């Protein structure tokens, strides 16, 4: 509330509106007070129309315990007078990608990419027909691909992601994302990011946090578009990787991606990946599946103020509802651990006003 001490006029400002209340002075002869009242009203209207009034924090989040927990944590760690104050350089927040920042059903986006690429390359590789997993993938038998487990998925990634330079792979990924559509929503995958999480990323950065992606997805699959979509620089992406070798091609030094696994950034690998790439323990971690369990455990076990959050997919109408029995984004042990560990669980159906960004 802002006003003159003699109550000529008051205007009340909050995140969404300005309410002006004018109190005329008792003496009609007090013209100076009338002028002051008008000036205050005009100032309030100018503030509102110019955008100087602060926008609502996390507008796509419904008021509730999840939103309050986020704001309370940020307030504690950014207030110099708080015992929980954290210096900006130590305000590290890590986010899983699939199912935390963008859609992961009916399959991981990178798997959809690998399947499309496999079909494109298959005519040049008739020998793939003798491999049960690759043959099933070419024919679109996703149940057989899933039944092959991690070994089969890795084999699929190896044959579709290797044999080229990082720059060539980046172009392949970028070209695919430009034309690929989600089978249900009929939109590009990069438009199926979660609006509430985009707001959360921006909110944390506005409060001095550095935000990182820490995903089981391929590091070089995410880096070409992470800055444009999330505002997260390529150097702030941690993910799984295949081996890359330096060699000279036509007299020019280059890197070549090889069909061999280098590192899996999932489960217990996530804290290891954070340590290797970031070099310090985060103070906040955000995930949605058992693949994020160890990242949440390691982050919140540190000294001082800590924050862990799980996105629980509960909205079958606007997105998907899944957890303990899902092949993708399996959420079981981490959901059970949330209560005892003090992690915030976001109920997508009740905590989010909207799921995806507005149509462009």
N, C-alpha and C positions, 0 to 999 in steps of 0.2 A: 504494500500500500504506500502510495506517495501522496503527500498533500501539504498544505500550509498549516502551521500550528493553530491558526485561528479557524480552521475548518471551512475556509471559503470553498474549497473543492477537494475532492479525493478521487483518485482513480486506482482501482484495484487491478493488479496485473497477475495473471498466472500463465501457465503454459499454453492455454488455448484461447483466452479472450481477455478483453479489457472492459471493465464495468466502470462507468463514470457516475459519480454522485456529486451533485452541486448543491451547496448549502449557501443560500443568499445571506448576506450579513443583515443583522437586525435593522441597521440604519440605512435607509435608502440613500442617504447623503454620502455614504461611504463608497464613492465611485471607484476608489483605488482597489478596494476589495473585490468589486465586481469585475474589474479588469483582470485582476490576478486569477479569479475563478475561471474566466474565459481562457486565459493563457494556459492554465493547467489542463483544461479540457482539450485545447488544441494540441498541446504537447503530447497528451495521452494518445490522441488519434494519430498523430504523426508517428509516434513510436510504433503503434500497431500496424499502420499501413506500410511503414518502411521496412518491416521485418525485424526491427530491433528487439521485439519481444522474443524470448527464447522459445524455440519449437518444443513440442512435447517430447520427452525422452521416451524412446522405444515405443513409438505410436502404434505399431502393429501387435504389441503385446497387451493382453487384457490385464487389468489390475488384479493382483493376486500374489501368492507367496513366491512364485518364481521370479516375477518382475521385481518384487520388493527385495528378494535376496540378492539379485544382481546389483541393483542400485545401492543397497546397503553395503555390499562388499566394496564396490568402487568408491563410495564415499569414505569408507574407513581407510583404504590404502592410499587415497590421494589427499587426505586432510593432514597437513603438517602437524596439527595439534593432536592428532590421534595416536594412540599407542601402537596402532597397526599400520602406521604410515610406511609406505614403500617408495624408495627412490625411483624416479622414472626409468632409469637404466635397468632396474630389476623387475619392472612390470612386464613380464613375459606371459602371454596367453597363447595356448596351443589349441588348435581345432582339428578334429577329424574332418574328412571331407564327405565321403559317401554316407548319406543318411543323416549327416549333421549339418552340412552346408547346402547340399543339393540331393535330388532324388536318387534312390538306389534300388528301386523296384521297377519292373519285375526282375531286373538283374543290374549288376554294377554297370555303369556307363562304359567303363573301359572294356568290360567283357563284350558289350554290344559292339564296340569299336573293333575288337579283335575278331569277332565272328564275321563282321562285314569284310574286314580285310582278308580273312582266311578264304572266304568265298571268291573274292577278287583275284587272289593269287593262286587258287587251286588249279586252274587249267594249266599252269606252268609247273605244277608239282604233282604228277600222277601217283608218285610214291606215297603221298599222304593217304590214299585210299586203303593202304594196308595197315594204317594205324587206326585202331578202333575209336579212339577219342577224337582224332582229327576228322575221321570219316563221319562220325555222328554230328560233329559241329558243322561240317559242310552241308549236311542234310537237314540241319536245323533241329536235331534231336537234343533239346536242352536237358532233358532228364538224364540221358546217357552222359552228357558232358558233366552235369552236376555229380553224377554217381562216380565219376573218375576222381573226384576229390581235388585236393590242392595240387597233387602231382599232374593231373590232367589239365588243370587250368594253367599251371606253369608251362606245360608243354605247348599249350595253345599260344601263350604269350611269347614264348621263345621264337616260334616259327613266324610270328606276325610282326614282331617288334625289332628284330635284329637284321644285320646285313646292310646297314646304311649308316650315314653319319648322323650326329645329333641334329644338325640343321635340316637334313632330309626328313628325319622322323618328325621334327616339329612341323614341317610343312604338311606332311601326311595327316597329322592330328588336326591341324588348323583347317585343312580342306574338308576333313570328315565332319568336324563340328559345324561347319558352315552349311552343310546339307542334310545332316542326320536329324531325324525327328523321333521324339519319344513315342512308342507305340500307342499309349493311351491318350496322352495330352496333345499329341500332334503339334508339338512345339520343339524348337531347338533345346538341347539339353542345358545350354548355358542360360536359358530363360527359366529353367526349372530349379532355380536356387531359392532358398527360403528367405523371404523378405524380412521376417523377424531376426534372422541371423545376420543378414546384411546390416541391419540397424545396430545389432549388438557389436559387430566388428567396428563399425564407424564410431559408436559410443565409446568403446574401449580406447580406440586410437585418439579420440578427442580428449581423453583423460590420461594421456601419456603412456599408454600401453603399446608394445610392439606385438603384432599378431602374426602367428605362424600357422601354416597347414602342416599337420603331422598325420599322414594317411598311409593305409596299406596299398593304395593305388600307386601307379608308376610315377616317379618323380618327374620324368621328362614328358609324361603324358599330361601332367597338370601345369607345368611351368609356362607353356605357351599362352595360356589364357587366364592364369590366376590373378594377374594384376588388373586386367580389364574387367573381370567379373567380380572379384572380391576386394580389389585394392591391395592385394598381397603380392609383394615383389617375388620374382623367381628365386632369389636368394633366400627367401623366407618360406620355401616349400621343402618339406622333408617327406620322402616317400620311398617305396621299394625301387630297386634298380637292377638292371642287368649289367654284365661286365662290359667295359669299354676299353678299347686298346688304341694306343697311339701308333700310327704308321704313316709312311710316306706314299702318297698316291700321285703318280705323274710328277714326282719331284716336289709335291706340296705336302707339308705336314697336316695331318688330319686325325680325327678320332673316328673309330668304327665301333658300332654297337654289335656285340657278339651274342650268340645264343647260349648264354651261360648266366646263371643266377649270381648276383653280387650280394644283395641284401634284401631281406623281407622286413618291411617296416610295419609290422602288425603284432598285436599281442605284446609279449615281452620284448619284442624288437622295438617298440615305440620309445620307451625310455632310453634305450641304447642309441636309437637314431637321434633323439633330442640331444643327448650328451655329445654325440659326434658332430652334429651340424650346428647346434645352438651354443653349446658349451656352458649352459647354466640351467638350473632347475626352474621351470615355470612356476608362477604363483596361481595360475588358473588354467583349467583344462576342460574341454567341451567335447563330448562324444555321444554315441548312440547305441553302441553294441559291445559285446564281450571282447571284441578286438581292441577296445579302448580301455579295458579294465586296468591293465598295468600302468598305462599312462595316467589315468585318474588316481590310482593308488600312489604312484611315485610323486606326482605333483602335490597332492594334498598331504603327504607325509612330511613335507618340509617344515622348517621353523617359520613362525610368524603367521600372518593371515594367509589363508589358502581357500581356493574355491574350486569345486567340481560340479559339473552339470551334465545331465543325461537327457537327450531329446528322446522322448518316448512316442513312437508313432501310433496314435490312437484314433486317427481320423480317416476312416475308409471312404467317406464321401468326398472330401476335398483332396485327399492324397492316398495314403494306405494305412491300414492298421495291422501291425505285426510285432512280434517280439520273440518269445521263447521257441517257437517252432519254425521260424523263418530260415531258409537256406542263405539268404542275404540279409545282413544286418541282424544276425542272431543276438538277441538280448535276453540273457538269463541270469548268469552269475553277477553281472554288473548291476542289474536291477535289484537283485537280492542284497547286494552290498551297499546300495545307496543309502538306506536308512541308517545302518550302523556307522557308515563313514561320514554322514552328514552332507551328502551330495544333494544338490537340487535336481529334482526330476520334473521336466517339462512335459505336461500333458498337452500334446499338440492340439487336440480337439477343444480343450477349454482355455488354454493359455494363449493361443495365437488367434488374433482377429482375422488374419489372412495368412495364406500359405506362401503363395508365389507373388512376385512383383506385379504391378498393374501392367496390362497389355501395352506394348509400345505402339 
